[in-house]
């Protein structure tokens, strides 16, 4: 008799017709998975297999636009969700109204989440913001739920495993052998997702709030693809090939598939190949190896539309060009895709969201340090400085957009262009994480720049971590980076590196805030508002504390 191992996760909900959605599950053996809704909508799918694990992504059809309906999951004829005597409300699918009845869109987002400590045990990094949000929503039926949850990277930590996961890994192999207590293969990746998504509160939340995801470095390894030299060094290790192949395989199964619409799934040749065979490990493994060897063979980035809100989730890790002579955050095809999607059909959206795991705008000192470092590594001051630059790049995580100067310039110009003209959206927002604190930044273009100032309000909204440590060095370093002495030091680095000035200036208009936290954008017509909440308390009693509520558009 089949059992439910993980899920259900409510992933894609259609915002065009309001009639269909997808639900992801992992089971413990082959079976047929059925999702049955209280309003009569339903869907079913046989499981597919990867490396001895069984999964299904069920397309639910017949949903009623503008409604909320409870659902249950059956394996064969046996109901497995919701569990018997569940303490949580029913899992539901909420569809948007169509036509003139469209409502506001609430988008919650954050990044960097260690799995919560087991129930009743002290948590060394404080309460989990996702866990606390779930408990809040479950306890208050009248609480307003997000329409969508964006997880902007580091959903799992392959290089920083918990004591419980380390014990499970140690039961399989000798931790004295590389990669030690880090994840080695696909089976060990499944342990990470099991630990993270089996948490009761998070499991219920993900079953009822649609989610979209993109990876960052820790989903594979710290500083993944930071430079060509880094890549060459790690590819020379005996354990790396299995790690990167397993990392991309597991990301495809656990995160990427649910980002796709039913139409995209129907046209995906890899999805068809994996489902067409009793064991899809072979085709998926080949795909992952080829995607690592030649990132241009696949695209992890994607576009989603929520009424009058357009979201572009951008891969800032696998799509990099690492050759120092042509270093880029996105390869040419990926950059072209982002530009075309951002500028297509002007006037058809009121808000443009760019999901980037890495911040675009950093404190001025850190921006200048990354630009200087890129110039040193290119050989701008000779071979000796290039070697020093590479060491500093790895030691100090100098790998954000500023570390790819031409990509920074192109993104900056794209955002200004997208926010200019009679059909410009009300806001253009870059949503990011990674840096283990939250802040708000706004660019300011010189008056001499064509099209300045933009017609849209352009912002970067950075929110991290959901649940992780916040070292004192991060607090001190980022505060100093915004200070007057920090700016002076940054200008000195820019002069030494001959990097010139950025195409615009920017200011911090909020933060920094430190804690386990989530941001929520409420987008209603051409109005936009931002809320920041932090999880406060301990393992026995955590609650959400609102630390910021701010309108982002004029006239409110």
C-alpha positions in Angstrom: 0.0 0.0 0.0 1.5 3.3 -1.1 2.2 6.1 1.3 2.8 9.8 1.0 6.4 10.7 1.7 6.4 14.4 1.0 3.9 17.0 -0.1 1.4 17.9 -1.3 2.9 21.1 -2.6 0.5 23.5 -4.4 2.7 24.9 -7.2 1.3 26.5 -10.3 -2.1 28.2 -10.2 -3.4 29.5 -13.5 -4.1 33.3 -13.5 -5.4 33.5 -17.0 -8.4 31.2 -16.9 -8.5 30.5 -13.1 -9.4 26.9 -14.0 -6.3 24.7 -13.3 -3.4 24.2 -11.0 -0.6 21.7 -10.3 0.1 19.7 -7.1 3.4 18.0 -6.5 3.9 14.9 -4.3 6.5 12.3 -3.4 5.3 8.8 -2.6 7.1 5.7 -1.2 6.2 3.4 -4.1 4.7 3.5 -7.6 1.0 4.4 -7.6 -1.6 6.6 -9.2 -2.0 10.0 -7.4 -5.4 11.7 -7.5 -6.2 15.2 -6.3 -9.9 15.6 -5.5 -11.5 19.0 -4.8 -14.6 19.7 -2.8 -16.1 21.6 -5.7 -15.7 18.7 -8.1 -12.4 19.7 -9.8 -9.9 16.9 -10.0 -6.8 15.5 -11.6 -4.8 12.3 -11.5 -1.4 11.0 -12.6 0.8 7.9 -12.3 4.0 8.4 -10.5 7.4 8.6 -12.2 10.6 7.2 -10.7 14.1 8.8 -10.2 16.8 6.9 -8.4 14.4 4.7 -6.5 12.1 7.6 -5.5 8.5 8.1 -6.8 6.9 11.5 -7.7 3.9 12.9 -9.4 2.9 16.4 -10.5 -0.8 16.3 -10.8 -2.6 18.8 -13.1 -6.0 19.7 -11.5 -8.6 20.9 -13.9 -12.2 22.2 -13.7 -11.5 24.7 -10.9 -13.9 27.6 -10.6 -12.4 31.1 -11.1 -12.5 33.4 -8.1 -13.1 30.5 -5.6 -11.4 28.7 -2.8 -11.9 24.9 -2.6 -10.5 22.3 -0.2 -8.8 19.3 -1.7 -7.6 15.9 -0.6 -4.9 13.5 -2.1 -5.6 9.9 -2.8 -3.0 7.2 -3.6 -5.0 4.6 -5.5 -8.3 4.7 -3.6 -6.9 5.5 -0.2 -6.9 9.1 1.1 -3.5 10.1 2.5 -4.0 13.9 2.8 -5.1 15.6 4.9 -3.8 13.2 7.6 -6.2 11.8 10.1 -6.7 14.1 13.1 -4.8 16.9 11.4 -4.5 20.1 13.6 -4.4 22.3 10.5 -7.2 23.8 8.4 -8.0 22.0 5.2 -5.5 22.5 2.3 -7.1 24.6 -0.3 -6.7 25.9 -3.9 -7.6 29.5 -4.4 -8.1 30.7 -8.0 -8.2 34.3 -9.1 -11.3 35.9 -10.5 -11.2 36.6 -14.3 -12.0 39.7 -16.2 -13.2 42.8 -14.3 -13.4 40.8 -11.1 -9.6 40.6 -10.6 -8.3 41.5 -7.2 -5.0 42.6 -5.7 -2.0 40.3 -5.7 0.0 39.6 -2.5 3.5 38.3 -3.2 5.6 37.1 -0.2 9.3 36.4 -0.7 12.5 35.6 1.0 15.6 33.3 0.8 18.1 31.3 2.8 16.3 28.8 4.9 17.9 26.1 7.1 15.3 23.5 8.1 13.7 24.2 11.4 14.9 22.5 14.6 12.8 19.4 15.6 9.7 20.3 17.7 10.6 21.2 21.3 14.3 21.6 20.6 16.1 24.9 21.0 16.8 26.6 17.7 20.2 28.3 17.6 19.2 30.8 15.0 15.8 31.7 16.3 12.3 30.9 15.0 11.8 30.1 11.3 9.8 32.9 9.5 8.1 30.4 7.2 7.2 28.2 10.1 5.9 31.1 12.0 3.9 32.4 9.0 2.3 29.0 8.7 1.3 28.9 12.4 -0.1 32.4 12.1 -2.3 31.6 9.1 -3.4 28.2 10.6 -4.5 29.8 13.9 -6.4 32.7 12.3 -8.9 31.8 9.7 -9.4 35.5 8.9 -5.7 36.2 8.2 -4.9 37.3 4.7 -2.8 34.7 2.9 -0.2 35.4 0.3 -1.4 34.7 -3.3 2.1 33.4 -4.1 5.3 32.6 -2.2 8.6 33.2 -4.0 11.6 31.3 -2.6 14.7 33.1 -4.0 17.4 30.5 -3.3 19.1 28.3 -0.8 15.9 26.3 -0.2 18.3 23.5 1.0 22.0 23.6 2.1 24.0 20.9 0.4 27.2 22.1 2.1 25.8 22.7 5.6 23.9 19.7 6.9 22.2 19.5 10.3 23.2 17.0 13.0 20.2 14.8 12.2 21.1 14.7 8.5 24.7 14.1 9.2 23.8 11.0 11.2 21.7 9.7 8.3 24.6 10.4 5.9 27.0 8.6 8.3 24.9 5.5 8.2 25.6 5.3 4.4 29.3 6.2 4.1 32.4 7.3 5.9 32.3 11.0 6.7 36.1 11.0 6.7 36.1 10.7 2.9 35.2 13.7 0.7 32.9 15.5 0.7 32.6 14.7 4.4 29.3 15.8 6.0 28.2 17.6 2.9 25.7 16.0 0.4 27.3 13.6 -2.0 24.6 12.2 -4.3 20.9 12.2 -5.2 19.9 10.0 -2.3 21.4 12.5 0.2 19.7 15.4 -1.5 16.4 13.7 -0.8 17.3 13.8 2.9 17.6 17.6 2.7 14.2 18.0 1.2 12.7 15.4 3.5 14.0 17.4 6.5 13.0 20.8 5.2 9.5 20.1 3.8 8.3 17.4 6.3 8.1 20.1 9.0 4.4 20.1 9.8 3.8 23.8 9.6 5.8 24.3 6.4 4.2 21.2 4.9 0.7 22.6 5.4 1.7 26.1 4.2 3.2 24.8 1.0 0.1 22.7 0.5 -2.1 25.8 0.4 0.0 28.7 -0.9 1.3 28.4 -4.5 5.1 28.6 -4.6 7.7 29.4 -7.2 11.4 28.8 -6.6 14.9 29.5 -8.0 18.2 28.1 -6.8 21.2 29.9 -5.3 24.7 28.7 -4.4 24.0 26.6 -1.3 21.4 24.5 -3.2 24.6 23.1 -4.7 27.7 24.5 -2.9 28.9 27.8 -1.4 30.0 30.3 -4.1 28.8 28.0 -6.9 30.3 29.3 -10.2 32.1 32.3 -8.6 34.9 32.2 -11.3 36.6 30.1 -14.0 39.5 29.4 -11.6 37.1 28.2 -8.9 35.3 26.0 -11.4 38.5 24.4 -12.6 39.6 23.7 -9.0 36.4 22.1 -8.0 36.0 20.0 -11.1 39.4 18.5 -10.3 38.0 17.0 -7.1 36.8 13.4 -7.1 33.4 14.1 -5.6 32.3 17.2 -7.6 30.8 15.6 -10.7 28.4 13.5 -8.6 27.5 16.5 -6.5 26.6 18.8 -9.4 24.8 16.2 -11.4 22.7 15.1 -8.3 22.1 18.8 -7.4 20.7 19.6 -10.8 18.7 16.4 -10.9 17.1 17.0 -7.5 16.5 20.7 -8.3 14.6 19.7 -11.4 12.5 17.2 -9.6 11.8 19.0 -6.3 11.8 22.7 -7.4 11.9 23.3 -11.1 9.0 21.1 -12.4 6.5 23.0 -10.2 7.6 26.3 -11.7 6.2 25.2 -15.1 2.7 25.6 -16.4 0.7 22.6 -17.6 1.3 23.8 -21.2 5.0 24.0 -20.6 5.1 20.6 -19.0 3.2 19.1 -22.0 5.9 20.5 -24.4 8.9 19.5 -22.2 10.8 16.6 -23.9 12.7 15.7 -20.7 9.5 15.5 -18.6 8.1 13.2 -21.3 11.2 11.0 -21.4 11.4 10.7 -17.6 7.7 9.7 -17.4 7.9 7.3 -20.4 10.3 4.9 -18.7 10.0 2.8 -15.5 13.1 4.6 -14.1 13.8 8.1 -15.4 17.2 8.3 -13.8 19.1 7.8 -17.0 17.6 10.6 -19.1 17.6 13.0 -16.1 21.2 12.2 -15.2 22.3 12.8 -18.8 20.4 16.1 -18.9 22.0 17.3 -15.7 25.5 16.4 -16.8 25.0 18.2 -20.1 23.4 21.3 -18.4 26.5 21.6 -16.2 29.0 21.1 -19.1 27.1 23.6 -21.3 24.7 25.9 -19.4 23.3 27.2 -22.7 21.6 23.9 -23.3 18.9 24.6 -20.8 17.0 27.6 -19.2 16.1 27.6 -15.5 14.7 31.1 -15.7 11.0 31.6 -16.3 8.2 34.1 -16.6 4.9 34.1 -14.7 2.0 36.5 -14.9 -0.5 37.3 -12.1 -3.1 39.4 -13.6 -1.4 42.8 -14.3 1.8 41.7 -12.5 4.7 40.2 -14.5 7.3 38.1 -12.8 10.7 37.1 -14.3 12.6 34.7 -12.1 16.2 34.8 -13.3 18.9 32.2 -13.0 22.0 34.0 -11.7 24.1 30.9 -11.0 24.1 28.3 -13.8 23.8 30.8 -16.6 27.1 32.6 -15.9 29.9 33.2 -18.3 33.1 32.7 -16.3 35.9 33.5 -18.8 37.6 36.6 -17.3 37.7 38.2 -20.8 33.9 38.0 -21.3 32.6 37.5 -17.7 28.8 37.8 -17.4 26.1 37.1 -14.9 23.9 35.8 -17.8 25.1 34.3 -21.0 24.0 36.1 -24.2 20.9 34.0 -24.8 19.8 34.3 -21.2 20.3 38.1 -21.2 18.4 38.4 -24.5 15.5 36.3 -23.0 15.3 38.6 -19.9 15.3 41.8 -22.0 12.7 40.5 -24.4 10.4 39.3 -21.6 10.8 42.6 -19.6 10.0 44.8 -22.6 7.3 42.7 -24.4 3.8 44.1 -24.6 4.3 47.4 -22.9 1.2 48.6 -21.2 0.0 45.0 -20.5 1.2 45.0 -16.9 1.2 47.5 -14.0 4.1 46.0 -12.0 7.3 44.3 -13.2 9.1 42.0 -10.7 12.6 40.6 -11.4 13.4 37.7 -9.1 17.2 37.6 -8.6 18.7 35.5 -5.9 21.6 38.0 -5.7 21.2 41.7 -5.0 21.6 44.1 -7.9 22.4 47.1 -5.6 24.8 46.7 -2.7 26.2 49.2 -0.2 28.5 51.5 -2.2 31.7 50.2 -0.6 30.8 46.6 -1.4 29.8 47.5 -4.9 33.1 49.3 -5.5 35.0 46.4 -4.0 33.4 43.9 -6.3 34.0 46.1 -9.4 37.6 46.6 -8.3 38.0 42.9 -7.7 36.7 42.1 -11.2 39.2 44.5 -12.7 42.1 42.9 -10.7 41.1 39.4 -11.7 40.9 40.5 -15.4 44.6 41.5 -15.1 44.1 45.2 -14.9 47.0 45.6 -12.6 49.1 42.6 -13.6 49.3 38.9 -12.7 50.2 39.5 -9.1 47.1 41.5 -8.5 45.1 39.0 -10.4 46.1 36.2 -8.1 45.4 38.3 -5.0 42.0 39.3 -6.5 41.0 35.6 -7.0 41.9 34.8 -3.4 39.8 37.8 -2.2 36.9 37.0 -4.5 36.6 33.5 -2.9 37.3 34.5 0.7 34.8 37.5 0.6 32.0 36.2 -1.6 32.6 39.0 -4.2 30.2 37.6 -6.8 27.1 39.7 -7.0 25.9 41.8 -10.0 28.7 44.3 -9.3 31.3 41.6 -9.8 30.0 41.3 -13.4 30.3 45.0 -14.4 29.0 44.7 -17.9 26.0 42.6 -16.7 25.4 45.2 -14.0 25.3 48.0 -16.6 23.0 46.0 -18.9 20.5 45.2 -16.1 20.6 48.8 -14.9 19.8 50.0 -18.5 17.1 47.4 -18.9 15.3 48.5 -15.7 15.5 52.1 -16.7 14.1 51.3 -20.1 11.3 49.1 -18.8 10.4 51.9 -16.4 10.2 54.7 -19.0 7.6 55.8 -21.5 3.8 56.3 -21.6 3.1 52.6 -21.1 5.6 52.2 -18.2 4.4 50.1 -15.2 3.8 51.8 -11.9 6.8 49.9 -10.3 9.8 47.9 -11.4 11.1 45.9 -8.4 14.1 43.7 -8.2 13.4 41.0 -5.5 16.6 39.5 -4.0 18.0 37.7 -1.0 21.4 36.0 -0.2 22.9 38.7 2.1 21.2 37.6 5.4 19.5 40.9 6.1 16.8 43.1 4.5 17.0 46.6 3.0 15.4 48.8 0.4 17.4 50.7 -2.3 16.4 53.1 -5.0 18.5 54.2 -8.0 18.8 57.8 -9.0 19.9 58.5 -12.6 21.7 61.7 -13.6 19.5 64.3 -15.3 21.7 64.0 -18.4 20.7 60.4 -18.9 18.2 60.0 -21.8 14.7 59.3 -20.4 15.6 60.4 -16.9 14.0 60.2 -14.5 12.1 57.0 -15.3 8.3 57.1 -15.2 8.1 54.0 -12.9 9.3 53.8 -9.4 12.3 51.5 -9.5 13.4 49.7 -6.3 15.4 46.8 -5.0 13.7 44.9 -2.2 16.1 42.5 -0.5 14.9 40.0 2.1 17.0 37.3 3.8 17.2 35.1 5.7 14.0 33.1 6.2 15.8 31.0 8.8 19.5 31.2 9.2 22.4 32.7 11.2 23.3 36.4 10.9 27.0 36.7 11.7 28.3 39.8 13.4 30.6 40.4 10.5 27.6 40.8 8.1 26.0 43.3 10.4 29.1 45.4 10.8 30.3 45.1 7.2 27.0 46.1 5.6 26.5 49.0 8.0 30.0 50.3 7.3 29.4 49.8 3.5 26.8 52.6 3.6 28.8 54.9 5.8 30.7 58.0 4.7 34.1 56.4 5.4 32.9 53.3 3.6 32.0 55.4 0.5 35.4 57.1 0.6 37.2 53.7 0.7 35.0 52.5 -2.2 36.0 55.5 -4.3 39.6 54.8 -3.5 39.2 51.2 -4.8 37.5 52.4 -7.9 40.4 54.8 -8.7 42.9 52.0 -8.2 41.0 49.6 -10.3 40.2 52.2 -13.0 36.6 51.0 -12.9 35.0 54.4 -13.5 31.6 55.4 -12.0 28.4 53.4 -12.1 25.7 54.6 -14.6 23.7 56.0 -11.7 23.7 56.4 -7.9 21.5 54.8 -5.4 20.4 55.4 -1.9 19.2 53.1 0.9 15.6 54.1 1.8 15.0 51.4 4.4 16.9 49.1 6.6 19.1 47.3 7.3 16.9 44.9 9.2 18.4 41.8 10.8 16.4 38.7 11.7 14.4 35.7 10.2 12.0 37.6 8.0 9.7 37.8 5.0 8.6 40.6 2.8 5.2 40.9 1.2 4.3 43.1 -1.8 0.6 44.0 -2.1 -0.1 45.1 -5.7 -3.6 46.5 -6.4 -4.1 48.2 -9.7 -1.2 50.6 -10.0 -0.8 50.8 -6.2 1.9 49.0 -4.4 2.6 48.5 -0.7 5.4 46.7 1.2 5.3 44.8 4.5 8.2 43.3 6.3 7.6 40.8 9.2 10.1 39.1 11.4 9.7 35.9 13.5 10.1 36.6 17.2 10.1 34.3 20.2 11.3 30.8 20.7 10.5 27.2 19.8 7.5 27.1 22.1 6.0 30.4 21.2 7.0 32.3 18.1 4.9 35.1 16.4 5.3 37.5 13.5 6.2 41.1 14.3 5.5 43.7 11.7 8.6 46.0 11.4 7.7 47.9 8.2 4.5 48.9 6.4 5.1 51.3 3.5 3.4 52.5 0.4 5.6 52.3 -2.7 3.5 54.4 -5.0 2.3 58.0 -4.9 -1.2 59.1 -4.1 -1.7 56.8 -1.1 
